[in-house]
Amino acid sequence: MRSPHDPHSHLAAGPRGAASPIAPGSPAAPISPISPISVRRAGRTATVTLDRPPLNVLDLAALAALRDAVGELAGDAELALVFVRGAGGRAFSAGTAVQDHVPERVAAMLAALREAIVGLRALPAITVAAVEGHCLGGGMELAMACDLVIATEDSRFGQPEVDLGCYPPVAAALYPARLGPARTLELLATGHPIGAGRAAELGLVQRLLPAGRLEDGCARLAEELGGKSAPVLRLIKRAVAGGRDLPLPEALAAAERIYLDELTRLEDMREGIDAFLEKRPPRWRHC
């Protein structure tokens, strides 16, 4: 939810702002003319932008739009990489709307956040949270649901729900596997925010970028992964998910099964091996 410590937490969403693209491509295509979520596609990369300035707070309508956007991307078989970011430069997201935590709306809010996050984690493409500024409450949960997190050094992460007399269910379920139960408990029970440097030390952020260089970091990562085979990247993600979610014997069996039953059938696997043996760059067919 929105941080009670943020001096701007009382503000309603202001006029819509324009989100600068991570990579060049077709013009941003909002889901609807008033959608708080926009999707931009460039080759095999998509960028989903939370666009509710000034702090990209996620109300029920924004969560529903996010769920729908993720659902549309799930059907794109050619997609290899999905960035999730916030518009405006001040926040990835300051969380879910406090007004949606009242008893008559909280169940719908929790369900909408859960559906968006479950859909995001189920995407075949690799997902990357691109964070600058505030990343708090439900916004942090959304970022941590991505496969990778890159963040500028001036970003701030936190789960301040305890100061509003509640707790974040997604974080309680998701973070112990990443942080361990003790560090998760400390983060959720104190509500204290942490800087991007500390988040990187804890393994929550994979790439730390200088302030103001988020676009460059995203473009660099897109270039790195864009040079790989898209179907191989998707299979790597599935194999890693098994290692994350299953006991070791089951995870190893699942990874081997994906390798033998699916990876070996790809033209790109044969091309990669042939290119190595022939001492030339691979020419990926993405199939």
Secondary structure by P-SEA (a helix, b strand, c coil): cccccccccccccccbbbbbbcccccccccccccccbbbbbcccbbbbbbcccccccccaaaaaaaaaaaaaaaacccccbbbbbbcccccccccccccccccccaaaaaaaaaaaaaaaaacccbbbbbccccccaaaaaaaaaccbbbbcccbbbbccccccccccaaaaacccccccaaaaaaaaaacccccaaaaaaaccccccccccaaaaaaaaaaaaaaaccaaaaaaaaaaaaaaacccaaaaaaaaaaaaaacccccaaaaaaaaaaaaccccccccc
